[in-house]
Amino acid sequence: MRSALLAALRLEATNQLRAWYLPGRRIRVWLALAMIAAAVATVIALARQFAPVLLRVVAPHLLAVNVLVALQASVLAHWGRRKWTAIYSGNWLSTLPVSRRQTARVIALRAFLASAPLLALPPAVVLLVGLCAPGSSAITSALLTGIGIATAVGALLGWYLPAREVRHSPPALPYAAAPGASAVPRLVALSRWTETQTRMWLQPRSLARLLLPAMLLLPMGTSANLAIALLSLWVLTVYLLVLLRAMVQVAREGAAWLRPTSLTFYRFAWSVARRPLFKQLQWTLLATALLVALGCRPLVAARVAEWWLALVSVTSGVALGRAYQSKPVRLRLLVSVCAMGVLERFRQHLALPCALVISAWHIREAART
């Protein structure tokens, strides 16, 4: 019983690794590895070109970088602790006679393994930039030292931060149908589900905490108008990210709920994606206008908007198609994004058309099955 939770974790990891070597998945795994290798080569080629510029921009703001890394580690540690505590308190392993200390150790291990890729991303970027920019060993060493200390301190603070009890609002009462209402079932609630989920995640308290990194990055002496514009751009960025994440979750949960019914896939996909995609386009255009107003070149702002819309398109298509087929999304999405990066490397302005083609292919594949 001393290692029962660790044995269950080891068996789970072994089964997941064996699933990758099934005969039907080997080709997909090798294809994904090839696409990842091509994407890494593209990133290295871009790093050689932009590494000196990036170091010049980051060098005066070492403290701000460390604060952001500490905030990232704190949030990941806190969310990981809450997530795995809830899982281990309600699954079948909760019936085992193990101590709270052993359970806490396994929860800490699962939280660390889940957040390890994001925690390793900043030092990996610093190492890559340092290798591509000769003569930057002093700045690279300072960045790596600061990132390491900030990650450790932020993770400890996030782990010991007390969890706040979430008060759930009472369920909304159903609307009464009008006397002349049609008896044909409609999907209005499904089309608005993503916006409702986004509003639930972006509550005022959560939004105030998310504004803290942007406020810390503002240099001293920034005018009020510039500060308001920058914070508005930060809020728009957070909203677009949360809206995309909410649509992926709604696609998964809505597919699990409506798959056994006679609803066609095209109607399901149109109901889930039409309002979020329109909101994405609307607020992306506003963010582009804000970038131009802040002094960014119009071509650069348009490129940023193009890449974001490409990411939204490919994520929407892959999430809708794979969720309706009850298949995992991450690997197919990673391969699609890597393909977009490789094509964009060879020729500019191919990211958005490539994303639309990939999205249409996934939707057509899901409709056929």
Secondary structure, 3 states (H helix, E strand, C coil): CCCHHHHHHHHHHHHHHHHHCCCCCHHHHHHHHHHHHHHHHHHHHHHHHHHHHHHHHHHHHHHHHHHHHHHHHHHHHHHHHHHHHHHHCCCHHHHCCCCHHHHHHHHHHHHHHHHHHHHHHHHHHHHHHHHHCCCCHHHHHHHHHHHHHHHHHHHHHHHHCCCCCCCCCCCCCCCCCCCCCCCCCCCHHHHHHHHHHHHHHCCHHHHHHHHHHHHHHCCCCCCHHHHHHHHHHHHHHHHHHHHHHHHHHHHHHHHHHHCCCCCCHHHHHHHHHHHHHHHHHHHHHHHHHHHHHCCCCHHHHHHHHHHHHHHHHHHHHHHHHHHHCCCCCHHHHHHHHHHHHHHHHHCCCCHHHHHHHHHHHHHHHHHHC
